[in-house]
């Protein structure tokens, strides 16, 4: 599930899967959600050395510089030598660099030390900028485009993938337009990094009687359990104002940049660019789906008299579960076993699980679970699936969150569905059977469909109100990214939510910047959350083992559309009330 493209430099959408030549998929929250893949090997037969998770900031910085220098040297050599298998050479160069930086690019999600977290974020920014330059390189593109089509279908898919990514990354632009494109991509990367840092570093508190309460991503918990209405109101408003003075301008400048990037590439809007070639259809089709979804889920609309800070108190809560029980339900549904592992971890309390095939016992990879809050750890409620180190034959993924007021090993009922969805995204990384990293990462659509299917296989379905919220926010997201370069996000947010789900806007607040969604890869793709649930209802009858074989295993070596046709024998159709 992509993290928006394996290397996530320009926000381009990756077809369903990505492969690595000794595969390790990397699903980083580059512009997408939070599933991170760490390191794969770039050379067939090689084994990746154990990853050192305990790095200091100076080591991260030095390692990042060295790996990016090696990557630059290899791409320059490739441009001189012009090999026939240019795509494979390019893939190996990028995968080797990515593997060398497995910990360096991952630790910002989990490090308690602020210096380590900041060094990791800076390395990630430098990585994205470096990949942006490669994707926009006209000489490299000419070599990839001129190379003879490989006979092997997987190699052919890889070649087409690199060609497509470079076309969508500005490589076909000439002169000043290409330079402008690269400059804007790098500015956008910087803005997204600053946005994340502002939220991660925010230390907003409220006073409730004698209590001082930190305001962060535990908002739903507080609003559901707090008895003092004044405290709930203060908390909800403070949450939706966190870092807003800095982040609203960052979001609106980023939207303007995205609009310009789309026009440079010949698209009418960023929404048109992002939706091109997606399974859900083009812009107009997705708009129609979301309009139908808002109507279908209208019964979930809260009473008009209900205050925004009271919506969570009225929400339906699934039963609580343990981490082991939840994972067992996911693994059983996908015909694998998940047993506790002694693999090295980066902090006390992190759990590692060995994933093996239920039929033959073959090792498939490692799943890490790091969901408890630690001092200094970024306070985000959920960082879906993060990828970790992987050998030439095994993948690794991590479910990362920062739950406060939680018992170790237990999942509160409110978090069960989120955890199961993250487990689905992570297992899709581990169970992809492709040989290149660029074929192991997938689009937001595929990523969210995997999450939705696994949630349902494990016995959870979204409440109608949650589906209505997802569809409503999907509409606003498309409005943001199809309204030109000068977007008043506060005005558009209010205008979009009030008719369908008025409690999503409280005047004087800025919910559009209260989460990472619009600045971490979900831009013009938030519709995928509502769409994936509607498609999951159609495909669920086929069962988890067949879904794994026909959809998860091919990853991005095939389009999601083709994978669903193989699964169902027909095109998938959204199913709604």
Secondary structure, 3 states (H helix, E strand, C coil): CCCCCCCCCCCCCCCCCCECCCCCCCCCCCCCCCCEECCCCCCCCCCCCCCCCCCCHHHHHHHHHHHHHHHHHHHHHHHHHCCCCHHHHHHHHHHHHHHHCCCCCCHHHCCCCHHHHHHHHHHHHHHHHHHHHHHCCHHHHHHHHHCCCCCCHHHHHHHHHHHHHHHHCCCCCCHHHHHHHHHHHHHHHHHHHHHHHHHHHCCCEEEECCEEEECCCCHHHHHHHCCCHHHHHHHHHHHCCCCHHHHHHHHHHHHHHHHHHHHHCCCCCHHHHHHCCCCCCCHHHHHHHHHHHHHHCHHHCCCCCCCHHHCHHHCCCCCCEEHHHHHHHHHHHCCEEEEECCCCCCCCCCEEEEEEECCCCCEEEEEEEEEECCCCCCCCCEEEEEECCCCCCCEEEEEEEEECCCCCCEECHHHHHHHHHHHHHHHHHHHCCCCCCCECCCCHHHHHHHHHHHHHHCCCCCCHHHHHHHHHHHHHHHHHCCCCCCCCHHHHHHHHHHHHHHHHCCCCCCHHHCCCHHHCCCCCCCHHHHHHHHHHHHHHHHCHHHHHHHHHCCHHHCCHHHHHHHHHCCCCCCCCC
